[in-house]
Amino acid sequence: MPPRTERQHFVPAFYLAQWATPQEREGRLRVFDRTNGRSRPSTPDAEGFARDFYLIESREAPHAVEDVLAKLEGIGAAAIREVTTTDALPTTSEGLHLLMSHVALQAARTPRVRENLRNFYSDVHMRVLHTYAEHPEAFVAAMREVEPDLSDTGAAKAHSELRELLDAPGVRVEMDQTTLIRDTLDAAAGIEDMLCLRHWEMCVAPTGHQFVTSDDPVVLDFEKGVTGHMFKSPGFGRRDTVVSFVIGPRHLIVGYAFELKQRRRDFSREQVAEYNTRAVWNAVRWVYFGGNEFDFIGPDEQLATGPSEVLRLPESEQ
């Protein structure tokens, strides 16, 4: 694999530039850090990236995924620009698909999803290895499928080494990045199909007020009155789930499983604050906004102005 040197965005710079002044990659926006409760100035180009996040194991084209994503971002930028300039959702099936394609890709390409995939592979493979460690006969049978001439002594030694490996602190199985990226793109395709089945509403913030966005900008919530628990989480394919995505400082789109009476709604300042509160709590760490402040709902259920210490991550989540 080539040296890891490139910054590759999981939140596109063109998207964050909408909160910047001027609205370009090197414009100025502000970033709230939920780990310490502080905010700082930055630029869209300097945020929402990880080193070689899309680098694949290919001598011929290690940056092929990044090149494809750049083209898709260009299409997504045009779809978002049309919505924000017209204050309306796409009226054609093709236009809706282009917008939903961007939302789906954004939902799947974050570090949070990458980490979930990484943990999934590790958990599954570790369970298999522990099963082999607990059942030597199954381990030997599996080994001899690969190496038919393996002796009993060799099998016993290999099994002992496996147990020793599993006893080491912090041991886990790491899946290669190319597989994780492939799974991300596969997930995005499935999410897009589910998003296109939803009924979408455009919500517009009042002049002078803004929606914030984050390092994980696609938000899933249960419908009001639905309670989640350890084994029940909102999902793109669930009818009791609401999907929302801020496409610009004044524009939020919300997708429901049921038909809507209207496709556009003007939000009040309080409604913007309510959404911002949810968006902040959905962030892994970073919240992006323009100007110097944004509205949210404080612990006392009253309108408040952020950034604020009360929006910090709980210590248990850091």
Summary of the structure (lengths in Angstrom):
residues: 318
radius of gyration: 23.1
end to end distance: 31.5
largest distance: 76.7
contacts: 930
relative contact order: 0.15
helix: 44%
strand: 19%
